[in-house]
Amino acid sequence: MRKLLVGEARCLASRARYYLLEQDGEDPGSYGVLIELEGEEATAADLSPCRERVEALARALVRGVVTPVALRDIVDDWLLE
C-alpha cells in the first residue's frame, strides 16, 4: 500500500497529516485514507475504487481538521452518501 500526502492542517500545537492510500500489487484500484497526529494514526482502507472520490474525501478531512479519533465516524457518514 502506498501513501501519498494530500495535505497538512494545524491542530492546536501540532500538525495533522492526511494521506491517500493506494493499493499496490497485481490488482490496484482500491483507495483509502490515513490521518497521522502526534504518533496517533487512523486508517480507513478500501473505501472505493474511484481515486477522485477518495481524494475529495481526503481534502475535506484536511479542511475540517479531522483528527484520527473522529475518522471512523466521518467515513461512516461519507459511505452513506
ROVO-161397 format. One record per residue: residue number from 1; x, y, z of N, C-alpha, C in turn. Coordinates in nm, 3 decimals. Example, Ala and Ser with C-alpha at 12.3 -4.5 7.8 and 13.67 -1.06 7.14 Angstrom:
BEGIN
<r><seq>1</seq><n_px>1.319</n_px><n_py>-0.569</n_py><n_pz>0.780</n_pz><ca_px>1.230</ca_px><ca_py>-0.450</ca_py><ca_pz>0.780</ca_pz><c_px>1.320</c_px><c_py>-0.330</c_py><c_pz>0.780</c_pz></r>
<r><seq>2</seq><n_px>1.285</n_px><n_py>-0.225</n_py><n_pz>0.708</n_pz><ca_px>1.367</ca_px><ca_py>-0.106</ca_py><ca_pz>0.714</ca_pz><c_px>1.290</c_px><c_py>0.003</c_py><c_pz>0.787</c_pz></r>
***
This chain:
BEGIN
<r><seq>1</seq><n_px>0.086</n_px><n_py>-0.116</n_py><n_pz>0.000</n_pz><ca_px>0.000</ca_px><ca_py>0.000</ca_py><ca_pz>0.000</ca_pz><c_px>0.091</c_px><c_py>0.123</c_py><c_pz>0.000</c_pz></r>
<r><seq>2</seq><n_px>0.066</n_px><n_py>0.213</n_py><n_pz>-0.092</n_pz><ca_px>0.141</ca_px><ca_py>0.340</ca_py><ca_pz>-0.097</ca_pz><c_px>0.060</c_px><c_py>0.447</c_py><c_pz>-0.027</c_pz></r>
<r><seq>3</seq><n_px>0.130</n_px><n_py>0.541</n_py><n_pz>0.036</n_pz><ca_px>0.059</ca_px><ca_py>0.654</ca_py><ca_pz>0.094</ca_pz><c_px>0.112</c_px><c_py>0.782</c_py><c_pz>0.032</c_pz></r>
<r><seq>4</seq><n_px>0.019</n_px><n_py>0.864</n_py><n_pz>-0.013</n_pz><ca_px>0.051</ca_px><ca_py>0.989</ca_py><ca_pz>-0.082</ca_pz><c_px>-0.004</c_px><c_py>1.105</c_py><c_pz>0.000</c_pz></r>
<r><seq>5</seq><n_px>0.083</n_px><n_py>1.197</n_py><n_pz>0.039</n_pz><ca_px>0.042</ca_px><ca_py>1.312</ca_py><ca_pz>0.120</ca_pz><c_px>-0.058</c_px><c_py>1.398</c_py><c_pz>0.043</c_pz></r>
<r><seq>6</seq><n_px>-0.172</n_px><n_py>1.424</n_py><n_pz>0.106</n_pz><ca_px>-0.274</ca_px><ca_py>1.511</ca_py><ca_pz>0.047</ca_pz><c_px>-0.265</c_px><c_py>1.651</c_py><c_pz>0.106</c_pz></r>
<r><seq>7</seq><n_px>-0.235</n_px><n_py>1.658</n_py><n_pz>0.236</n_pz><ca_px>-0.224</ca_px><ca_py>1.789</ca_py><ca_pz>0.299</ca_pz><c_px>-0.195</c_px><c_py>1.779</c_py><c_pz>0.446</c_pz></r>
<r><seq>8</seq><n_px>-0.173</n_px><n_py>1.897</n_py><n_pz>0.506</n_pz><ca_px>-0.148</ca_px><ca_py>1.909</ca_py><ca_pz>0.649</ca_pz><c_px>-0.238</c_px><c_py>2.018</c_py><c_pz>0.703</c_pz></r>
<r><seq>9</seq><n_px>-0.272</n_px><n_py>2.005</n_py><n_pz>0.831</n_pz><ca_px>-0.354</ca_px><ca_py>2.108</ca_py><ca_pz>0.897</ca_pz><c_px>-0.303</c_px><c_py>2.126</c_py><c_pz>1.039</c_pz></r>
<r><seq>10</seq><n_px>-0.306</n_px><n_py>2.248</n_py><n_pz>1.086</n_pz><ca_px>-0.264</ca_px><ca_py>2.278</ca_py><ca_pz>1.222</ca_pz><c_px>-0.376</c_px><c_py>2.236</c_py><c_pz>1.317</c_pz></r>
<r><seq>11</seq><n_px>-0.340</n_px><n_py>2.160</n_py><n_pz>1.417</n_pz><ca_px>-0.435</ca_px><ca_py>2.113</ca_py><ca_pz>1.517</ca_pz><c_px>-0.374</c_px><c_py>2.145</c_py><c_pz>1.654</c_pz></r>
<r><seq>12</seq><n_px>-0.420</n_px><n_py>2.253</n_py><n_pz>1.716</n_pz><ca_px>-0.361</ca_px><ca_py>2.306</ca_py><ca_pz>1.839</ca_pz><c_px>-0.212</c_px><c_py>2.330</c_py><c_pz>1.815</c_pz></r>
<r><seq>13</seq><n_px>-0.124</n_px><n_py>2.269</n_py><n_pz>1.891</n_pz><ca_px>0.020</ca_px><ca_py>2.294</ca_py><ca_pz>1.875</ca_pz><c_px>0.086</c_px><c_py>2.193</c_py><c_pz>1.783</c_pz></r>
<r><seq>14</seq><n_px>0.008</n_px><n_py>2.109</n_py><n_pz>1.717</n_pz><ca_px>0.062</ca_px><ca_py>2.003</ca_py><ca_pz>1.632</ca_pz><c_px>0.017</c_px><c_py>2.019</c_py><c_pz>1.488</c_pz></r>
<r><seq>15</seq><n_px>0.066</n_px><n_py>1.930</n_py><n_pz>1.405</n_pz><ca_px>0.023</ca_px><ca_py>1.927</ca_py><ca_pz>1.264</ca_pz><c_px>-0.029</c_px><c_py>1.788</c_py><c_pz>1.233</c_pz></r>
<r><seq>16</seq><n_px>-0.148</n_px><n_py>1.786</n_py><n_pz>1.180</n_pz><ca_px>-0.206</ca_px><ca_py>1.660</ca_py><ca_pz>1.134</ca_pz><c_px>-0.170</c_px><c_py>1.642</c_py><c_pz>0.987</c_pz></r>
<r><seq>17</seq><n_px>-0.139</n_px><n_py>1.519</n_py><n_pz>0.949</n_pz><ca_px>-0.105</ca_px><ca_py>1.488</ca_py><ca_pz>0.810</ca_pz><c_px>-0.210</c_px><c_py>1.391</c_py><c_pz>0.756</c_pz></r>
<r><seq>18</seq><n_px>-0.250</n_px><n_py>1.417</n_py><n_pz>0.633</n_pz><ca_px>-0.357</ca_px><ca_py>1.340</ca_py><ca_pz>0.569</ca_pz><c_px>-0.302</c_px><c_py>1.276</c_py><c_pz>0.442</c_pz></r>
<r><seq>19</seq><n_px>-0.327</n_px><n_py>1.147</n_py><n_pz>0.428</n_pz><ca_px>-0.273</ca_px><ca_py>1.071</ca_py><ca_pz>0.316</ca_pz><c_px>-0.383</c_px><c_py>0.998</c_py><c_pz>0.239</c_pz></r>
<r><seq>20</seq><n_px>-0.362</n_px><n_py>0.986</n_py><n_pz>0.110</n_pz><ca_px>-0.440</ca_px><ca_py>0.897</ca_py><ca_pz>0.026</ca_pz><c_px>-0.366</c_px><c_py>0.764</c_py><c_pz>0.023</c_pz></r>
<r><seq>21</seq><n_px>-0.435</n_px><n_py>0.656</n_py><n_pz>0.050</n_pz><ca_px>-0.376</ca_px><ca_py>0.522</ca_py><ca_pz>0.043</ca_pz><c_px>-0.414</c_px><c_py>0.460</c_py><c_pz>-0.090</c_pz></r>
<r><seq>22</seq><n_px>-0.315</n_px><n_py>0.402</n_py><n_pz>-0.156</n_pz><ca_px>-0.336</ca_px><ca_py>0.342</ca_py><ca_pz>-0.287</ca_pz><c_px>-0.287</c_px><c_py>0.197</c_py><c_pz>-0.283</c_pz></r>
<r><seq>23</seq><n_px>-0.375</n_px><n_py>0.106</n_py><n_pz>-0.321</n_pz><ca_px>-0.341</ca_px><ca_py>-0.037</ca_py><ca_pz>-0.323</ca_pz><c_px>-0.233</c_px><c_py>-0.063</c_py><c_pz>-0.427</c_pz></r>
<r><seq>24</seq><n_px>-0.130</n_px><n_py>-0.136</n_py><n_pz>-0.389</n_pz><ca_px>-0.024</ca_px><ca_py>-0.179</ca_py><ca_pz>-0.480</ca_pz><c_px>-0.053</c_px><c_py>-0.322</c_py><c_pz>-0.525</c_pz></r>
<r><seq>25</seq><n_px>0.029</n_px><n_py>-0.371</n_py><n_pz>-0.614</n_pz><ca_px>0.020</ca_px><ca_py>-0.512</ca_py><ca_pz>-0.650</ca_pz><c_px>-0.046</c_px><c_py>-0.536</c_py><c_pz>-0.783</c_pz></r>
<r><seq>26</seq><n_px>-0.089</n_px><n_py>-0.659</n_py><n_pz>-0.800</n_pz><ca_px>-0.146</ca_px><ca_py>-0.701</ca_py><ca_pz>-0.928</ca_pz><c_px>-0.280</c_px><c_py>-0.637</c_py><c_pz>-0.959</c_pz></r>
<r><seq>27</seq><n_px>-0.359</n_px><n_py>-0.611</n_py><n_pz>-0.856</n_pz><ca_px>-0.493</ca_px><ca_py>-0.557</ca_py><ca_pz>-0.878</ca_pz><c_px>-0.508</c_px><c_py>-0.423</c_py><c_pz>-0.807</c_pz></r>
<r><seq>28</seq><n_px>-0.436</n_px><n_py>-0.317</n_py><n_pz>-0.856</n_pz><ca_px>-0.450</ca_px><ca_py>-0.187</ca_py><ca_pz>-0.793</ca_pz><c_px>-0.590</c_px><c_py>-0.130</c_py><c_pz>-0.822</c_pz></r>
<r><seq>29</seq><n_px>-0.626</n_px><n_py>-0.028</n_py><n_pz>-0.752</n_pz><ca_px>-0.754</ca_px><ca_py>0.035</ca_py><ca_pz>-0.779</ca_pz><c_px>-0.843</c_px><c_py>0.046</c_py><c_pz>-0.657</c_pz></r>
<r><seq>30</seq><n_px>-0.786</n_px><n_py>0.026</n_py><n_pz>-0.541</n_pz><ca_px>-0.862</ca_px><ca_py>0.044</ca_py><ca_pz>-0.419</ca_pz><c_px>-0.794</c_px><c_py>0.155</c_py><c_pz>-0.338</c_pz></r>
<r><seq>31</seq><n_px>-0.874</n_px><n_py>0.251</n_py><n_pz>-0.292</n_pz><ca_px>-0.818</ca_px><ca_py>0.369</ca_py><ca_pz>-0.226</ca_pz><c_px>-0.877</c_px><c_py>0.386</c_py><c_pz>-0.087</c_pz></r>
<r><seq>32</seq><n_px>-0.798</n_px><n_py>0.448</n_py><n_pz>0.001</n_pz><ca_px>-0.840</ca_px><ca_py>0.477</ca_py><ca_pz>0.137</ca_pz><c_px>-0.770</c_px><c_py>0.601</c_py><c_pz>0.186</c_pz></r>
<r><seq>33</seq><n_px>-0.785</n_px><n_py>0.630</n_py><n_pz>0.315</n_pz><ca_px>-0.724</ca_px><ca_py>0.749</ca_py><ca_pz>0.374</ca_pz><c_px>-0.655</c_px><c_py>0.711</c_py><c_pz>0.505</c_pz></r>
<r><seq>34</seq><n_px>-0.559</n_px><n_py>0.795</n_py><n_pz>0.543</n_pz><ca_px>-0.484</ca_px><ca_py>0.778</ca_py><ca_pz>0.667</ca_pz><c_px>-0.463</c_px><c_py>0.917</c_py><c_pz>0.727</c_pz></r>
<r><seq>35</seq><n_px>-0.483</n_px><n_py>0.928</n_py><n_pz>0.859</n_pz><ca_px>-0.455</ca_px><ca_py>1.052</ca_py><ca_pz>0.931</ca_pz><c_px>-0.351</c_px><c_py>1.021</c_py><c_pz>1.037</c_pz></r>
<r><seq>36</seq><n_px>-0.247</n_px><n_py>1.106</n_py><n_pz>1.045</n_pz><ca_px>-0.144</ca_px><ca_py>1.096</ca_py><ca_pz>1.150</ca_pz><c_px>-0.143</c_px><c_py>1.225</c_py><c_pz>1.230</c_pz></r>
<r><seq>37</seq><n_px>-0.138</n_px><n_py>1.211</n_py><n_pz>1.363</n_pz><ca_px>-0.131</ca_px><ca_py>1.327</ca_py><ca_pz>1.451</ca_pz><c_px>-0.060</c_px><c_py>1.285</c_py><c_pz>1.579</c_pz></r>
<r><seq>38</seq><n_px>0.058</n_px><n_py>1.342</n_py><n_pz>1.604</n_pz><ca_px>0.136</ca_px><ca_py>1.318</ca_py><ca_pz>1.725</ca_pz><c_px>0.150</c_px><c_py>1.169</c_py><c_pz>1.760</c_pz></r>
<r><seq>39</seq><n_px>0.192</n_px><n_py>1.090</n_py><n_pz>1.665</n_pz><ca_px>0.214</ca_px><ca_py>0.948</ca_py><ca_pz>1.689</ca_pz><c_px>0.088</c_px><c_py>0.863</c_py><c_pz>1.688</c_pz></r>
<r><seq>40</seq><n_px>-0.026</n_px><n_py>0.926</n_py><n_pz>1.680</n_pz><ca_px>-0.153</ca_px><ca_py>0.854</ca_py><ca_pz>1.670</ca_pz><c_px>-0.194</c_px><c_py>0.852</c_py><c_pz>1.523</c_pz></r>
<r><seq>41</seq><n_px>-0.252</n_px><n_py>0.741</n_py><n_pz>1.480</n_pz><ca_px>-0.299</ca_px><ca_py>0.737</ca_py><ca_pz>1.341</ca_pz><c_px>-0.427</c_px><c_py>0.656</c_py><c_pz>1.331</c_pz></r>
<r><seq>42</seq><n_px>-0.502</n_px><n_py>0.686</n_py><n_pz>1.227</n_pz><ca_px>-0.624</ca_px><ca_py>0.612</ca_py><ca_pz>1.196</ca_pz><c_px>-0.626</c_px><c_py>0.589</c_py><c_pz>1.045</c_pz></r>
<r><seq>43</seq><n_px>-0.670</n_px><n_py>0.471</n_py><n_pz>1.008</n_pz><ca_px>-0.674</ca_px><ca_py>0.432</ca_py><ca_pz>0.867</ca_pz><c_px>-0.813</c_px><c_py>0.384</c_py><c_pz>0.831</c_pz></r>
<r><seq>44</seq><n_px>-0.856</n_px><n_py>0.422</n_py><n_pz>0.713</n_pz><ca_px>-0.978</ca_px><ca_py>0.367</ca_py><ca_pz>0.654</ca_pz><c_px>-0.938</c_px><c_py>0.322</c_py><c_pz>0.514</c_pz></r>
<r><seq>45</seq><n_px>-0.913</n_px><n_py>0.192</n_py><n_pz>0.498</n_pz><ca_px>-0.866</ca_px><ca_py>0.137</ca_py><ca_pz>0.370</ca_pz><c_px>-0.982</c_px><c_py>0.084</c_py><c_pz>0.288</c_pz></r>
<r><seq>46</seq><n_px>-0.955</n_px><n_py>0.064</n_py><n_pz>0.161</n_pz><ca_px>-1.052</ca_px><ca_py>0.003</ca_py><ca_pz>0.068</ca_pz><c_px>-1.188</c_px><c_py>0.072</c_py><c_pz>0.070</c_pz></r>
<r><seq>47</seq><n_px>-1.186</n_px><n_py>0.204</n_py><n_pz>0.060</n_pz><ca_px>-1.312</ca_px><ca_py>0.278</ca_py><ca_pz>0.062</ca_pz><c_px>-1.382</c_px><c_py>0.280</c_py><c_pz>-0.072</c_pz></r>
<r><seq>48</seq><n_px>-1.304</n_px><n_py>0.288</n_py><n_pz>-0.181</n_pz><ca_px>-1.364</ca_px><ca_py>0.299</ca_py><ca_pz>-0.314</ca_pz><c_px>-1.258</c_px><c_py>0.271</c_py><c_pz>-0.420</c_pz></r>
<r><seq>49</seq><n_px>-1.302</n_px><n_py>0.223</n_py><n_pz>-0.536</n_pz><ca_px>-1.209</ca_px><ca_py>0.209</ca_py><ca_pz>-0.648</ca_pz><c_px>-1.190</c_px><c_py>0.342</c_py><c_pz>-0.723</c_pz></r>
<r><seq>50</seq><n_px>-1.266</n_px><n_py>0.444</n_py><n_pz>-0.684</n_pz><ca_px>-1.261</ca_px><ca_py>0.574</ca_py><ca_pz>-0.751</ca_pz><c_px>-1.164</c_px><c_py>0.668</c_py><c_pz>-0.678</c_pz></r>
<r><seq>51</seq><n_px>-1.047</n_px><n_py>0.687</n_py><n_pz>-0.738</n_pz><ca_px>-0.944</ca_px><ca_py>0.772</ca_py><ca_pz>-0.676</ca_pz><c_px>-0.994</c_px><c_py>0.914</c_py><c_pz>-0.652</c_pz></r>
<r><seq>52</seq><n_px>-1.064</n_px><n_py>0.971</n_py><n_pz>-0.747</n_pz><ca_px>-1.110</ca_px><ca_py>1.110</ca_py><ca_pz>-0.735</ca_pz><c_px>-1.204</c_px><c_py>1.126</c_py><c_pz>-0.616</c_pz></r>
<r><seq>53</seq><n_px>-1.290</n_px><n_py>1.029</n_py><n_pz>-0.594</n_pz><ca_px>-1.386</ca_px><ca_py>1.037</ca_py><ca_pz>-0.483</ca_pz><c_px>-1.313</c_px><c_py>1.032</c_py><c_pz>-0.348</c_pz></r>
<r><seq>54</seq><n_px>-1.216</n_px><n_py>0.944</n_py><n_pz>-0.335</n_pz><ca_px>-1.142</ca_px><ca_py>0.932</ca_py><ca_pz>-0.209</ca_pz><c_px>-1.049</c_px><c_py>1.051</c_py><c_pz>-0.190</c_pz></r>
<r><seq>55</seq><n_px>-0.993</n_px><n_py>1.104</n_py><n_pz>-0.297</n_pz><ca_px>-0.912</ca_px><ca_py>1.227</ca_py><ca_pz>-0.286</ca_pz><c_px>-0.996</c_px><c_py>1.343</c_py><c_pz>-0.237</c_pz></r>
<r><seq>56</seq><n_px>-1.119</n_px><n_py>1.353</n_py><n_pz>-0.287</n_pz><ca_px>-1.209</ca_px><ca_py>1.459</ca_py><ca_pz>-0.241</ca_pz><c_px>-1.239</c_px><c_py>1.443</c_py><c_pz>-0.093</c_pz></r>
<r><seq>57</seq><n_px>-1.258</n_px><n_py>1.321</n_py><n_pz>-0.047</n_pz><ca_px>-1.278</ca_px><ca_py>1.296</ca_py><ca_pz>0.095</ca_pz><c_px>-1.155</c_px><c_py>1.340</c_py><c_pz>0.174</c_pz></r>
<r><seq>58</seq><n_px>-1.037</n_px><n_py>1.303</n_py><n_pz>0.128</n_pz><ca_px>-0.913</ca_px><ca_py>1.339</ca_py><ca_pz>0.198</ca_pz><c_px>-0.897</c_px><c_py>1.491</c_py><c_pz>0.207</c_pz></r>
<r><seq>59</seq><n_px>-0.929</n_px><n_py>1.562</n_py><n_pz>0.099</n_pz><ca_px>-0.920</ca_px><ca_py>1.709</ca_py><ca_pz>0.102</ca_pz><c_px>-1.021</c_px><c_py>1.768</c_py><c_pz>0.201</c_pz></r>
<r><seq>60</seq><n_px>-1.140</n_px><n_py>1.709</n_py><n_pz>0.209</n_pz><ca_px>-1.241</ca_px><ca_py>1.753</ca_py><ca_pz>0.306</ca_pz><c_px>-1.193</c_px><c_py>1.729</c_py><c_pz>0.449</c_pz></r>
<r><seq>61</seq><n_px>-1.124</n_px><n_py>1.618</n_py><n_pz>0.471</n_pz><ca_px>-1.069</ca_px><ca_py>1.590</ca_py><ca_pz>0.604</ca_pz><c_px>-0.967</c_px><c_py>1.696</c_py><c_pz>0.643</c_pz></r>
<r><seq>62</seq><n_px>-0.883</n_px><n_py>1.739</n_py><n_pz>0.549</n_pz><ca_px>-0.785</ca_px><ca_py>1.844</ca_py><ca_pz>0.575</ca_pz><c_px>-0.856</c_px><c_py>1.974</c_py><c_pz>0.611</c_pz></r>
<r><seq>63</seq><n_px>-0.954</n_px><n_py>2.013</n_py><n_pz>0.529</n_pz><ca_px>-1.027</ca_px><ca_py>2.138</ca_py><ca_pz>0.554</ca_pz><c_px>-1.096</c_px><c_py>2.137</c_py><c_pz>0.690</c_pz></r>
<r><seq>64</seq><n_px>-1.149</n_px><n_py>2.022</n_py><n_pz>0.729</n_pz><ca_px>-1.219</ca_px><ca_py>2.010</ca_py><ca_pz>0.856</ca_pz><c_px>-1.130</c_px><c_py>1.981</c_py><c_pz>0.975</c_pz></r>
<r><seq>65</seq><n_px>-1.000</n_px><n_py>1.967</n_py><n_pz>0.951</n_pz><ca_px>-0.902</ca_px><ca_py>1.935</ca_py><ca_pz>1.055</ca_pz><c_px>-0.953</c_px><c_py>1.816</c_py><c_pz>1.138</c_pz></r>
<r><seq>66</seq><n_px>-0.991</n_px><n_py>1.710</n_py><n_pz>1.068</n_pz><ca_px>-1.040</ca_px><ca_py>1.589</ca_py><ca_pz>1.132</ca_pz><c_px>-0.924</c_px><c_py>1.517</c_py><c_pz>1.198</c_pz></r>
<r><seq>67</seq><n_px>-0.944</n_px><n_py>1.472</n_py><n_pz>1.320</n_pz><ca_px>-0.841</ca_px><ca_py>1.401</ca_py><ca_pz>1.395</ca_pz><c_px>-0.858</c_px><c_py>1.249</c_py><c_pz>1.379</c_pz></r>
<r><seq>68</seq><n_px>-0.756</n_px><n_py>1.173</n_py><n_pz>1.412</n_pz><ca_px>-0.769</ca_px><ca_py>1.027</ca_py><ca_pz>1.400</ca_pz><c_px>-0.888</c_px><c_py>0.968</c_py><c_pz>1.477</c_pz></r>
<r><seq>69</seq><n_px>-0.919</n_px><n_py>1.025</n_py><n_pz>1.590</n_pz><ca_px>-1.031</ca_px><ca_py>0.975</ca_py><ca_pz>1.672</ca_pz><c_px>-1.165</c_px><c_py>0.986</c_py><c_pz>1.598</c_pz></r>
<r><seq>70</seq><n_px>-1.181</n_px><n_py>1.090</n_py><n_pz>1.517</n_pz><ca_px>-1.309</ca_px><ca_py>1.114</ca_py><ca_pz>1.450</ca_pz><c_px>-1.319</c_px><c_py>1.050</c_py><c_pz>1.312</c_pz></r>
<r><seq>71</seq><n_px>-1.209</n_px><n_py>0.995</n_py><n_pz>1.262</n_pz><ca_px>-1.210</ca_px><ca_py>0.945</ca_py><ca_pz>1.124</ca_pz><c_px>-1.320</c_px><c_py>0.843</c_py><c_pz>1.098</c_pz></r>
<r><seq>72</seq><n_px>-1.336</n_px><n_py>0.745</n_py><n_pz>1.183</n_pz><ca_px>-1.434</ca_px><ca_py>0.638</ca_py><ca_pz>1.159</ca_pz><c_px>-1.575</c_px><c_py>0.694</c_py><c_pz>1.145</c_pz></r>
<r><seq>73</seq><n_px>-1.615</n_px><n_py>0.789</n_py><n_pz>1.231</n_pz><ca_px>-1.749</ca_px><ca_py>0.848</ca_py><ca_pz>1.221</ca_pz><c_px>-1.767</c_px><c_py>0.923</c_py><c_pz>1.090</c_pz></r>
<r><seq>74</seq><n_px>-1.666</n_px><n_py>0.998</n_py><n_pz>1.050</n_pz><ca_px>-1.673</ca_px><ca_py>1.075</ca_py><ca_pz>0.925</ca_pz><c_px>-1.685</c_px><c_py>0.980</c_py><c_pz>0.806</c_pz></r>
<r><seq>75</seq><n_px>-1.604</n_px><n_py>0.876</n_py><n_pz>0.805</n_pz><ca_px>-1.606</ca_px><ca_py>0.780</ca_py><ca_pz>0.694</ca_pz><c_px>-1.740</c_px><c_py>0.706</c_py><c_pz>0.689</c_pz></r>
<r><seq>76</seq><n_px>-1.794</n_px><n_py>0.669</n_py><n_pz>0.804</n_pz><ca_px>-1.924</ca_px><ca_py>0.603</ca_py><ca_pz>0.806</ca_pz><c_px>-2.031</c_px><c_py>0.691</c_py><c_pz>0.741</c_pz></r>
<r><seq>77</seq><n_px>-2.032</n_px><n_py>0.820</n_py><n_pz>0.774</n_pz><ca_px>-2.128</ca_px><ca_py>0.913</ca_py><ca_pz>0.713</ca_pz><c_px>-2.103</c_px><c_py>0.927</c_py><c_pz>0.564</c_pz></r>
<r><seq>78</seq><n_px>-1.976</n_px><n_py>0.936</n_py><n_pz>0.525</n_pz><ca_px>-1.939</ca_px><ca_py>0.950</ca_py><ca_pz>0.384</ca_pz><c_px>-1.985</c_px><c_py>0.831</c_py><c_pz>0.302</c_pz></r>
<r><seq>79</seq><n_px>-1.972</n_px><n_py>0.712</n_py><n_pz>0.358</n_pz><ca_px>-2.013</ca_px><ca_py>0.591</ca_py><ca_pz>0.286</ca_pz><c_px>-2.164</c_px><c_py>0.583</c_py><c_pz>0.265</c_pz></r>
<r><seq>80</seq><n_px>-2.240</n_px><n_py>0.651</n_py><n_pz>0.350</n_pz><ca_px>-2.386</ca_px><ca_py>0.651</ca_py><ca_pz>0.337</ca_pz><c_px>-2.438</c_px><c_py>0.750</c_py><c_pz>0.234</c_pz></r>
<r><seq>81</seq><n_px>-2.351</n_px><n_py>0.839</n_py><n_pz>0.185</n_pz><ca_px>-2.392</ca_px><ca_py>0.940</ca_py><ca_pz>0.085</ca_pz><c_px>-2.422</c_px><c_py>0.875</c_py><c_pz>-0.047</c_pz></r>
***
